[in-house]
Amino acid sequence: MNITEHQGEGTLLLGLEGRLDTNTAPQLESIVKGRLEGITRLELDFAGLDYLSSAGLRVILAAQKIMNHKGIMIIRNVNDTIMEVFEVTGFSDILTIE
């Protein structure tokens, strides 16, 4: 998986490409845990994300819990396959997806 980062005033944008699975989830987890100081808006761009496993869901849920106390988290450009995963797992009810 490839992750691109853009940081602005209080905002962190992470663009994800490839597969967010057991092998790559720790990479995203490390970035999320290490870069949220002073961040009030976290945006995850899934335009290039092809696959999302339960390990990836765990990291996304952890990020949402952190951002619930700091500001807002938005997920953008979700493809139909990943949206179905969000809907089946109930994540679509707790995440802000645009």
Phi, psi and omega per residue, in radians:
M1 nan 2.520 3.086
N2 -1.978 2.320 3.118
I3 -2.136 2.184 3.045
T4 -1.828 2.532 -3.099
E5 -2.175 2.399 3.006
H6 -2.371 2.179 -3.124
Q7 -2.096 2.321 3.079
G8 -2.231 -2.864 -3.094
E9 -1.147 1.735 3.118
G10 1.328 0.053 -3.086
T11 -2.132 2.397 3.020
L12 -2.168 2.141 3.088
L13 -1.919 2.163 3.097
L14 -2.026 2.118 3.064
G15 -1.741 2.184 -3.093
L16 -1.895 2.333 3.079
E17 -2.267 2.374 3.072
G18 1.825 -2.351 -3.050
R19 -2.044 2.254 3.033
L20 -1.801 1.702 -3.034
D21 -2.402 -2.889 -3.095
T22 -1.003 -0.626 -3.109
N23 -1.340 -0.545 -3.021
T24 -1.862 -0.270 -3.128
A25 -0.998 -0.694 3.109
P26 -1.048 -0.542 3.097
Q27 -1.103 -0.843 3.122
L28 -1.161 -0.719 3.138
E29 -1.032 -0.743 3.124
S30 -1.091 -0.759 3.131
I31 -1.141 -0.798 -3.116
V32 -1.076 -0.827 -3.097
K33 -1.194 -0.533 -3.058
G34 -1.608 -0.187 -3.005
R35 -2.111 0.137 -3.036
L36 -1.610 -0.001 3.088
E37 -1.083 2.134 3.135
G38 1.382 0.052 -3.123
I39 -1.618 2.257 3.081
T40 -1.975 -0.156 3.132
R41 -2.430 2.043 3.077
L42 -1.954 2.167 3.100
E43 -2.045 2.273 3.067
L44 -1.945 2.083 3.133
D45 -1.748 1.978 -3.078
F46 -1.699 0.284 -3.078
A47 -0.953 -0.629 -3.106
G48 -1.789 0.139 -3.100
L49 -1.479 2.181 -3.079
D50 -1.715 -0.488 -2.982
Y51 -2.614 2.506 3.125
L52 -2.389 2.106 3.134
S53 -1.775 3.135 3.110
S54 -1.105 -0.559 3.088
A55 -1.132 -0.666 3.075
G56 -1.187 -0.690 3.090
L57 -1.053 -0.692 3.141
R58 -1.063 -0.765 3.139
V59 -1.154 -0.712 3.125
I60 -1.121 -0.725 3.114
L61 -1.124 -0.735 3.110
A62 -1.082 -0.725 3.109
A63 -1.116 -0.719 3.121
Q64 -1.081 -0.735 -3.140
K65 -1.097 -0.718 3.096
I66 -1.106 -0.824 -3.067
M67 -1.242 -0.369 3.055
N68 -1.035 -0.510 -3.135
H69 -1.629 -0.300 -3.028
K70 -1.909 -0.407 -3.053
G71 2.860 -2.056 -3.044
I72 -2.399 2.582 3.015
M73 -2.177 2.294 -3.132
I74 -2.181 2.386 3.055
I75 -1.958 2.233 -3.074
R76 -2.080 2.772 2.994
N77 0.994 0.869 -3.142
V78 -1.502 2.207 3.119
N79 -1.335 2.961 -3.056
D80 -1.069 -0.672 -3.117
T81 -1.126 -0.810 -3.127
I82 -1.246 -0.610 3.077
M83 -1.082 -0.664 3.095
E84 -1.097 -0.705 3.077
V85 -1.056 -0.798 3.117
F86 -1.054 -0.705 -3.113
E87 -1.231 -0.767 -3.120
V88 -1.133 -0.643 -3.095
T89 -1.504 -0.146 -3.103
G90 1.486 0.017 3.139
F91 -1.131 -0.482 -3.135
S92 -1.108 -0.362 3.119
D93 -1.446 -0.365 -3.063
I94 -1.942 -0.225 3.137
L95 -1.778 2.656 2.986
T96 -1.653 1.922 -3.081
I97 -2.037 2.157 -3.131
E98 -2.046 nan nan
